[in-house]
Amino acid sequence: MTIRKLCMDDFVHVLNWSKDATFCAANGWVQNRSEEELYNWWFHCVNNNAVDFIRLRIDLGERLVGYVDLAGIHNDCAEIGIAIGERTLWGQGIGGEAVRCLMKYARETLGIPVFHAETNEENVRARNMLQKLGFVEASRYGSEHYMGKDSQLIQYQYAI
């Protein structure tokens, strides 16, 4: 498993993910986006120059299977995010390994020792992944619609 820069050639995979209603619902993607709208969004992701946000692709072998994010990068902390686009790979530990790679990258490249994450109470896979990685629950604040129902948001923290 590796993480690396996004490229426009990845768009074909992103387009496929956008056709999976379960993936879209789980990741907050708008369903039934036009190909042009999705392409413009992906173009923005690939060419992002924000100083407080980094999105990297997750490769399993040579195959793109998802992406990881560092968001809200400020001083010594950042929030992590992850999406595994190939739903057949969910629950196989790929997300946890990708987040480990992301955290290593953030520590070695950006000097970040503190990470935050947020997920829905209903997202048991994400909660289990974060706990296995050593994240601890920091708070329960807010709620949002997730997979067809309102769900409590849980905030996590990890510090080296």
C-alpha positions in Angstrom: 0.0 0.0 0.0 1.2 3.5 -0.9 -0.2 7.0 -0.8 0.8 9.6 -3.4 -0.3 12.6 -5.3 -3.6 12.6 -7.2 -3.6 12.9 -11.0 -6.3 13.5 -13.6 -6.0 10.0 -14.9 -7.6 8.9 -11.6 -10.9 10.4 -12.8 -12.2 7.2 -14.4 -12.1 5.6 -10.9 -13.8 8.5 -9.3 -16.5 8.4 -11.9 -17.1 4.7 -11.1 -17.3 5.4 -7.4 -19.8 8.2 -8.0 -22.2 5.5 -9.5 -22.2 3.5 -6.2 -25.1 4.8 -4.2 -23.8 3.2 -1.0 -20.4 4.7 -1.4 -21.9 8.1 -2.0 -24.2 7.9 1.0 -21.4 6.8 3.3 -19.0 9.5 2.1 -21.4 12.4 1.8 -21.1 12.6 -2.0 -24.0 14.1 -3.9 -25.5 11.3 -6.0 -26.3 11.7 -9.7 -23.8 14.4 -10.3 -23.1 15.1 -14.0 -19.9 13.8 -15.3 -18.8 17.4 -16.1 -19.5 18.6 -12.5 -17.6 15.6 -11.1 -14.7 16.2 -13.5 -14.5 19.9 -12.4 -14.6 18.8 -8.7 -11.8 16.3 -9.3 -9.8 18.8 -11.3 -10.0 21.1 -8.3 -8.8 18.2 -6.0 -5.8 17.4 -8.2 -4.8 21.0 -8.6 -5.4 22.1 -5.0 -2.9 24.6 -3.7 -4.4 25.2 -0.2 -1.9 25.4 2.6 -4.2 23.7 5.1 -5.5 20.7 3.0 -3.8 17.8 1.3 -5.6 14.9 -0.5 -3.5 11.9 -1.5 -4.5 8.7 -3.4 -4.4 5.3 -1.9 -2.8 2.6 -4.1 -3.1 -1.1 -3.5 -0.4 -2.4 -5.7 -0.8 -0.2 -8.8 -4.5 0.2 -8.4 -6.2 3.3 -7.0 -8.7 2.3 -4.3 -9.4 5.5 -2.4 -8.0 8.7 -1.0 -6.9 10.2 2.4 -7.0 13.7 3.6 -5.2 16.0 5.9 -7.5 19.0 6.6 -7.3 22.0 8.9 -3.6 21.7 9.0 -2.4 24.3 11.5 0.8 24.3 13.6 1.1 20.9 15.0 -2.2 19.3 14.2 -4.5 18.2 11.4 -7.7 16.3 10.8 -7.6 13.1 8.9 -10.2 11.8 6.5 -10.5 8.7 4.3 -12.6 7.2 1.6 -12.2 3.8 0.1 -13.8 4.0 -3.3 -14.0 0.3 -4.0 -16.8 -0.9 -1.7 -15.7 -4.6 -2.1 -12.6 -3.6 -0.1 -14.4 -2.2 2.9 -13.7 -3.9 6.2 -10.4 -5.4 5.1 -8.0 -3.2 7.0 -7.0 -1.1 4.0 -8.4 2.1 5.5 -6.4 1.6 8.7 -3.2 1.0 6.8 -3.8 4.0 4.6 -4.3 6.2 7.7 -1.1 4.9 9.2 0.7 5.9 6.0 -0.9 9.3 6.1 0.1 9.9 9.7 3.6 8.8 9.0 3.8 11.2 6.0 2.3 14.1 8.1 4.9 13.5 10.9 7.9 13.1 8.6 7.0 15.8 6.0 5.0 18.4 8.0 6.1 17.6 11.7 2.5 17.0 12.7 2.2 15.0 16.0 -1.5 15.5 16.8 -4.4 14.2 14.7 -8.1 14.7 14.9 -10.9 12.7 13.3 -14.7 12.7 13.3 -17.2 10.1 12.3 -20.8 9.2 12.8 -21.9 6.9 15.7 -23.5 4.7 13.1 -20.2 4.2 11.2 -18.9 1.3 13.2 -16.2 0.4 10.7 -14.6 3.9 11.0 -15.0 3.9 14.8 -13.3 0.5 15.1 -10.5 1.6 12.7 -9.8 4.8 14.7 -9.7 2.9 18.0 -7.4 0.2 16.6 -5.0 3.0 15.4 -4.9 4.5 19.0 -7.4 7.4 18.6 -9.4 8.1 21.7 -12.8 9.6 21.8 -12.5 13.3 22.7 -16.2 14.5 22.5 -19.6 13.9 21.1 -20.8 17.1 19.5 -23.3 17.6 16.7 -25.1 15.3 14.4 -25.6 14.8 10.7 -27.4 12.6 8.3 -25.5 9.4 7.6 -26.7 6.4 5.6 -30.4 7.4 5.7 -30.6 8.5 9.4 -29.6 11.2 11.8 -26.4 10.1 13.6 -24.4 11.5 16.5 -21.0 12.8 15.5 -18.0 11.5 17.6 -14.7 13.4 17.6 -11.4 11.6 18.2 -7.9 12.6 18.9 -4.4 10.9 18.5 -1.2 12.4 19.9 2.3 11.0 19.6 
